[in-house]
Amino acid sequence: MIATLFVAACALSTGAAGASGLDGLEAFLKTAKTGRADFTQLVTSPPKDGQAPRAKTSSGTFEFARPSRFRFVYKKPFEQTIVADGQTLWLYDIDLNQVTARKQSQVLGASPAALIASAPDLRALQADFALAAAPDKDGLEWVLATPKSKDSQLQTVRVGFKGNDLAVLEILDSFGQQSVMRFSSYQANATLDAATFQFKPPAGADVVRQ
């Protein structure tokens, strides 16, 4: 589910080997004012009633302009669009012809989107997350982010960097569902049209405001 993108958390062992992970996150927040990438997302649900875990794969594109604006376009297997315009978070499900609108200030604080797209700096993230360096793995530097709110739908979020480039986002929610988003063709400080982060509900779509 696309909503999985906005929940997260995980367990960590801190050590000198992972100390650069926080440096990578800080450098990413400071130097990448805009960016675009392709992504693939694998969502795995925990086993239920003796059945094997269920896995779903999706793919699309991601663009952001810091702070507080981003756009995720899911192209396969179902078309969905998420746009944050600085005030409102829009979710458009093309198959359902339905648009859901929420105030960004109410939903993005302790979210994975805050980690990679909307937060302006490390201090802003630390208001909602406990941040710690995690050991290097798979050639990447990792940061573990644990939401401070006891009511969060997330357990943990892990972000992997290759140098200053965003590479992987791993999300574990409170129901045990894991989402792994891998980014490719990443371009930092790409030139993005302002219209990228504007959204107007299509004519005839059902609009739900929450």
C-alpha positions as CSV (number, residue, x, y, z in Angstrom):
1,M,0.0,0.0,0.0
2,I,1.2,3.5,-0.7
3,A,0.3,4.6,2.8
4,T,3.1,2.3,3.9
5,L,5.5,5.1,2.8
6,F,4.3,7.3,5.6
7,V,5.0,5.0,8.5
8,A,8.3,3.4,10.0
9,A,11.2,2.0,12.6
10,C,13.9,-1.0,13.5
11,A,16.8,-2.3,15.8
12,L,20.3,-1.0,15.9
13,S,23.8,-1.6,17.0
14,T,25.8,1.6,17.2
15,G,29.5,1.6,16.6
16,A,32.4,3.4,15.0
17,A,31.9,1.5,11.7
18,G,28.5,3.2,11.3
19,A,29.4,6.7,12.5
20,S,29.5,8.1,9.0
21,G,25.8,7.3,8.5
22,L,24.6,10.3,10.4
23,D,27.2,12.4,8.5
24,G,25.7,11.1,5.3
25,L,22.2,12.1,6.4
26,E,23.3,15.5,7.4
27,A,25.2,16.1,4.2
28,F,22.2,14.9,2.2
29,L,19.9,17.3,4.0
30,K,22.3,20.2,3.6
31,T,23.4,19.7,0.0
32,A,20.4,18.1,-1.8
33,K,17.9,20.9,-2.0
34,T,16.1,19.2,-4.8
35,G,16.3,15.8,-6.4
36,R,14.7,13.1,-8.5
37,A,15.0,9.3,-8.8
38,D,13.3,6.2,-10.0
39,F,12.3,3.7,-7.4
40,T,11.2,0.1,-6.8
41,Q,9.3,-0.8,-3.6
42,L,8.9,-4.2,-2.1
43,V,6.2,-4.5,0.6
44,T,6.2,-7.7,2.6
45,S,3.4,-8.5,5.0
46,P,4.0,-10.8,8.0
47,P,2.8,-14.5,7.8
48,K,-0.8,-14.9,8.8
49,D,-2.8,-18.0,9.7
50,G,0.1,-20.3,8.8
51,Q,0.4,-18.8,5.3
52,A,3.7,-17.6,3.8
53,P,4.5,-13.9,3.9
54,R,2.9,-11.9,1.0
55,A,5.0,-9.6,-1.1
56,K,4.0,-6.9,-3.5
57,T,6.3,-4.9,-5.8
58,S,5.7,-1.5,-7.3
59,S,7.7,1.1,-9.1
60,G,7.7,4.7,-10.1
61,T,9.4,8.1,-9.8
62,F,10.2,10.4,-6.9
63,E,11.0,14.1,-6.9
64,F,11.5,16.6,-4.0
65,A,12.2,20.2,-3.3
66,R,13.3,20.9,0.3
67,P,11.6,21.8,2.5
68,S,8.1,20.2,2.4
69,R,7.5,19.5,-1.2
70,F,7.7,16.1,-2.9
71,R,6.0,14.0,-5.5
72,F,5.8,10.2,-5.7
73,V,4.2,8.7,-8.9
74,Y,3.5,5.0,-8.7
75,K,3.3,3.6,-12.3
76,K,3.2,-0.2,-11.8
77,P,1.3,-2.3,-11.0
78,F,-1.3,0.4,-10.1
79,E,-1.2,4.1,-10.8
80,Q,-1.2,6.4,-7.8
81,T,0.2,9.8,-7.1
82,I,1.3,11.5,-3.9
83,V,2.0,15.2,-3.9
84,A,3.0,17.4,-1.0
85,D,2.7,21.1,-2.0
86,G,3.9,22.6,1.2
87,Q,0.4,22.9,2.8
88,T,-1.6,19.8,1.7
89,L,-0.7,16.2,1.1
90,W,-2.6,14.8,-1.9
91,L,-3.1,11.1,-2.6
92,Y,-4.7,10.3,-6.0
93,D,-5.8,6.8,-6.7
94,I,-6.5,6.6,-10.4
95,D,-8.4,3.2,-10.4
96,L,-10.7,4.5,-7.7
97,N,-10.9,8.0,-9.2
98,Q,-10.5,9.2,-5.6
99,V,-8.4,12.0,-4.1
100,T,-7.6,12.2,-0.4
101,A,-6.3,15.5,1.0
102,R,-4.7,16.0,4.4
103,K,-2.9,18.9,6.1
104,Q,0.9,18.2,5.8
105,S,1.5,19.6,9.3
106,Q,-0.6,16.8,10.7
107,V,0.9,13.8,8.9
108,L,4.5,14.4,7.9
109,G,6.4,15.1,11.1
110,A,7.5,11.6,12.1
111,S,7.3,10.0,8.6
112,P,9.7,8.5,6.2
113,A,9.0,11.4,3.8
114,A,10.3,13.8,6.5
115,L,13.6,11.9,6.5
116,I,14.2,12.0,2.8
117,A,12.3,14.9,1.4
118,S,10.6,17.5,3.7
119,A,12.9,18.1,6.7
120,P,15.3,21.1,6.2
121,D,18.0,19.9,8.6
122,L,19.0,17.3,11.2
123,R,17.7,19.3,14.1
124,A,14.2,19.3,12.6
125,L,14.3,15.6,12.3
126,Q,15.5,15.1,15.9
127,A,12.2,16.8,17.1
128,D,10.3,13.7,15.9
129,F,12.9,10.9,15.6
130,A,15.7,9.4,17.7
131,L,18.5,9.2,15.2
132,A,21.5,6.9,15.4
133,A,24.2,5.6,13.1
134,A,23.9,2.0,12.1
135,P,26.7,-0.3,10.9
136,D,27.7,-0.1,7.2
137,K,26.0,-2.8,5.2
138,D,25.8,-3.8,1.5
139,G,28.3,-1.0,0.6
140,L,26.0,1.7,2.1
141,E,26.1,3.9,5.2
142,W,23.0,3.6,7.3
143,V,21.0,5.7,9.8
144,L,18.3,4.3,12.1
145,A,15.4,6.6,12.9
146,T,13.0,5.6,15.7
147,P,9.8,7.8,16.1
148,K,9.6,9.4,19.5
149,S,5.8,9.4,19.6
150,K,4.3,6.4,21.4
151,D,1.3,6.7,19.1
152,S,3.4,6.3,15.9
153,Q,2.3,3.7,13.4
154,L,6.0,3.0,12.7
155,Q,8.5,0.9,14.5
156,T,11.6,2.0,12.7
157,V,13.0,3.6,9.5
158,R,16.4,2.9,8.1
159,V,17.9,5.1,5.4
160,G,20.9,3.9,3.4
161,F,23.3,6.3,1.6
162,K,26.0,5.8,-1.0
163,G,28.2,8.8,-0.4
164,N,25.8,11.7,-0.3
165,D,23.3,10.0,-2.5
166,L,20.0,8.5,-1.3
167,A,20.0,4.7,-2.0
168,V,17.5,2.8,0.1
169,L,14.6,3.5,2.5
170,E,13.6,0.6,4.8
171,I,10.3,0.9,6.8
172,L,8.9,-1.4,9.5
173,D,5.4,-0.5,10.7
174,S,3.7,-1.4,13.9
175,F,1.9,-4.3,12.2
176,G,5.1,-6.0,11.2
177,Q,4.8,-5.0,7.6
178,Q,8.1,-4.1,5.9
179,S,8.6,-1.8,3.0
180,V,11.9,-1.5,1.2
181,M,12.3,1.3,-1.4
182,R,15.4,1.3,-3.6
183,F,16.3,4.4,-5.6
184,S,18.1,4.5,-8.9
185,S,19.2,7.1,-11.4
186,Y,19.3,9.6,-8.5
187,Q,20.0,13.2,-9.5
188,A,20.8,15.7,-6.7
189,N,19.8,19.4,-7.2
190,A,17.9,18.7,-10.4
191,T,16.1,21.6,-12.0
192,L,12.4,21.0,-11.3
193,D,9.4,22.9,-12.5
194,A,7.3,24.5,-9.8
195,A,4.3,22.8,-11.3
196,T,5.8,19.4,-10.3
197,F,4.5,20.1,-6.7
198,Q,1.1,21.4,-7.6
199,F,-1.9,19.2,-7.7
200,K,-5.5,19.9,-8.9
201,P,-8.1,17.1,-8.4
202,P,-9.2,15.8,-11.8
203,A,-12.7,16.7,-12.9
204,G,-15.2,14.1,-11.6
205,A,-12.9,12.6,-9.0
206,D,-14.3,12.0,-5.5
207,V,-12.3,14.3,-3.1
208,V,-12.1,13.3,0.6
209,R,-10.6,15.9,3.0
210,Q,-9.3,14.7,6.3
